[in-house]
Amino acid sequence: LVLNKNGRRLVFLPPARAGVCALPDTVTQAEGINGCPALTELVIPKKTTKLDMSFYGCPNLTTVSVDPDNRAYRSVDGVLFSRDGSTLLRCKKGGAYAVPDGVAVIGSYAFGQNTALTAVSLPDSVTTIGSLAFGDCSSLTQVALPEHLTEFNWQTFYGCAALTEIVI
């Protein structure tokens, strides 16, 4: 781990980092968790309140765990959400996945490189889908978009070669 001088900001996670990475308790801000193909789990401590990362290049990051006393984030079965549950930030669930009701935003690259995801349904509460939210989900074949979706871009499904059906 490369931290800033006072140890409160994760600046860089070396690409060779493998397995579980538990951020130190002192870290309040984390960035630079990209390009770590052997990283399988990230543990976010109580004090971390800002994540500036997309997890791009971390195809094996299947679980994100969050300290239950964290004020900004929470984890439900390894899926990373904002504390209030309104934003889904990272999900590596395989098969068909139903985003929980109440989620309004699917973050950029939230499902990125999830090669086990085959279908996803989004509740009507979702209004925004971030850039590359489903980028390189090579097994994704079907997506059901919500009626009240107001924001997504052409890169949302970039690299989804198996995608054959988008239901609106």
VEXVO-113559 format. One record per residue (C-alpha): x, z, y. Coordinates in steps of 0.1 Angstrom, whole numbers, plus 5000, padded with zeros to 4 digits. Layout:
XZY;...
REM end
This chain:
500050005000;501249935035;499750175060;500350205098;502550475112;499950745112;498550655078;495050595090;494950215086;495550015055;497349705068;498149525036;497649554999;500449384980;499149094959;500749234927;498549544929;496749574896;494049794881;492550074902;493550124939;492450454954;492850444991;494550755005;492251025020;493850965054;492650605057;489850545082;490150165084;491149915057;492049555061;494149315041;492549355007;492748984998;494748784973;495049064947;493948884915;494749174892;492849444912;489849564892;488549864911;488749994947;488050354955;487050424991;487550785004;485350995026;486950915059;487050535057;484450405081;485650055088;486349775063;487749455077;488149245046;486548985025;488049054991;488948684989;491348614960;490248934942;488248774914;488649064890;487549334915;484349434896;483849784909;483949944943;483550324943;482850524974;483250904980;479651034981;480351205015;481350875032;479250825063;479650445065;479450305029;477950374995;478250234960;475450184936;476550094901;479849944915;478049744942;479249814978;476549865005;476549995040;475450365040;471950285050;471650005024;470949735049;474049535041;475449425007;479149395010;480549334975;478849264941;480449144909;477449194886;477048914860;474048734847;470948734869;471048984898;468249094920;469349224954;467549544962;464649544986;465749675020;468949475022;468849265054;472349115054;474448965026;477949005039;480548725040;482048665006;479848944991;479548764958;482648554962;484448434930;481848604908;482148364879;479748564857;476748544882;474248294869;471148354892;470348564922;467048654939;466948784974;464149004987;462048915017;464049175037;467148955037;467448765070;471148685071;473648555046;477248555056;479848275053;480948205018;478648485005;478448304972;481748114975;483147994943;480448144921;481147874895;478347974870;475648024896;472747784888;469747924906;469048104939;465748224953;465948244991;463648475010;460948345033;462248525064;465848405061;467048315096;470748275093;473148105068;475547815070;476647525049;479547735034;477247995019;477247814985;480647644988;482247594954;479147664934;479447354912;476747454887;474147524914;471147314905;468247494921;467547674954;464047804956;462747874991;
REM end
